[in-house]
Every structure is written in structure tokens, then in C-alpha cells.
Amino acid sequence: METFNFTPQKTYEYGTKWKTNVSTFGEGKEQRRKKYSLPIRIFHWEAPTCPTGDAANIQDFFNARFGSYEAFYWTNPIDSIIYTVRFVEDSLKIEYINFNIRKVSFDLQTVK
């Protein structure tokens, strides 16, 4: 499995996601079941002043994973834990700032 070796340039956002199945019965009664035994971690990664070459390398890495299809390793710079993650979306947003600078942002989520 490949490793994503880029670090976000700014403080990024992170959080957790749970999945709960809810079945509704007559008279408003509900049955709830958790789908995951552990939460899925979500990381919003952003580089607002990414050099053009790095942006191209990130795009190449994204394309080599076929968007959200293939998982990879990524080290969280806050806790130094290596997570197995994938891209959340099948599209990558790269914004043109000027000739030498791009803004790159995307979301990663842990996989089980």
C-alpha cells in the first residue's frame, strides 16, 4: 500500500462519524442499532499556498488511487499516528492562485 507523504500547510479540521440504523415502528417507537463498533475519523486536508509541482504530485497520487477507490497510509501530523485512509470524494479540487501557487483541499476518512 502506498503512503501519502504530504503535510497540510495549515491547521486542518478533523472529527468523527458514526452510522446508526434506525427502524421506525407503529406508534412512533424506534429501534436503533450502531453500524460501526469504532468511529470513522474524518480529516479535512488543505494547502492554501501549495507550490505548483507539489499540487501536480498530489493530483498524480489522487489519480493513481482512482479517487476514493484505493486506500493508502497517511501520518496525522497532530498525533503522529499512521492511519489507513482513502479520499472521501472521487473529485479533487485544485484552485489556481498564480503561476507558481495552487490551493489544494480534500477530505480523507479512515477505512476499516
C-alpha positions in Angstrom: 0.0 0.0 0.0 1.3 3.5 -0.9 2.0 6.3 1.6 0.8 9.9 1.2 3.8 12.0 2.2 2.4 15.5 2.1 1.6 17.5 5.2 -1.1 20.2 5.3 0.2 23.7 5.4 -2.4 25.0 7.8 -4.3 23.6 10.8 -6.7 21.2 9.3 -10.1 20.1 10.5 -10.8 16.7 11.9 -13.7 14.8 13.5 -15.5 11.5 13.8 -18.5 9.9 12.1 -20.9 7.2 13.3 -23.5 5.3 11.4 -26.8 4.4 13.2 -29.5 2.3 11.6 -33.0 3.5 12.8 -36.1 1.4 12.3 -39.4 3.1 13.0 -42.5 1.1 14.1 -46.1 2.0 14.6 -47.0 4.5 17.4 -43.6 6.2 16.9 -41.4 3.5 18.5 -37.9 3.2 17.2 -35.2 0.6 17.3 -31.6 1.9 17.0 -28.5 -0.2 16.0 -25.0 1.1 15.6 -23.4 0.1 12.4 -19.8 0.7 13.4 -18.0 -0.5 16.5 -15.5 2.3 16.2 -16.0 5.8 14.7 -14.7 6.7 11.3 -12.2 9.5 11.5 -12.5 12.4 9.0 -9.7 14.7 8.1 -10.1 17.9 6.1 -6.7 18.5 4.4 -5.8 21.9 3.0 -2.7 23.6 1.5 -3.7 27.2 0.6 -0.2 28.0 -0.9 0.9 24.8 -2.4 3.7 25.0 -5.0 2.6 24.0 -8.5 4.9 21.0 -8.5 3.5 19.6 -5.2 0.0 20.2 -6.4 0.8 18.2 -9.6 2.3 15.4 -7.4 -0.9 15.3 -5.2 -3.0 15.1 -8.3 -0.9 12.3 -9.6 -1.3 10.4 -6.3 -5.0 11.0 -6.3 -5.3 9.7 -9.9 -3.2 6.7 -9.1 -5.7 5.8 -6.3 -8.6 6.3 -8.7 -10.1 8.9 -6.4 -11.8 7.2 -3.4 -11.2 3.7 -4.7 -7.9 2.7 -3.2 -6.7 3.2 0.5 -3.3 4.4 1.5 -1.2 5.3 4.6 -1.1 8.8 6.0 0.6 10.1 9.1 -1.5 12.6 11.1 0.8 15.5 12.0 -1.0 16.1 15.3 -0.7 12.7 16.9 1.9 11.1 14.6 -0.3 8.0 14.2 -0.2 6.3 10.8 -3.8 5.9 9.6 -5.1 3.8 6.7 -7.3 6.3 4.8 -8.9 6.9 1.5 -10.1 10.1 -0.3 -13.8 10.8 0.5 -14.7 12.1 -2.9 -13.9 10.9 -6.4 -13.0 14.5 -7.4 -10.1 16.7 -6.4 -10.3 20.5 -6.1 -7.2 22.4 -7.1 -7.6 26.2 -7.3 -5.2 28.3 -9.4 -3.8 31.2 -7.3 -1.0 32.3 -9.6 1.7 30.8 -11.9 3.6 29.2 -9.0 0.9 28.6 -6.4 -2.2 26.4 -6.1 -4.7 25.8 -3.4 -5.4 22.1 -2.8 -8.1 20.8 -0.4 -9.8 17.4 0.1 -11.2 15.1 2.8 -9.7 11.8 4.0 -11.5 9.2 6.0 -10.2 6.1 7.8 -11.1 2.7 6.5 -11.7 -0.5 8.4 
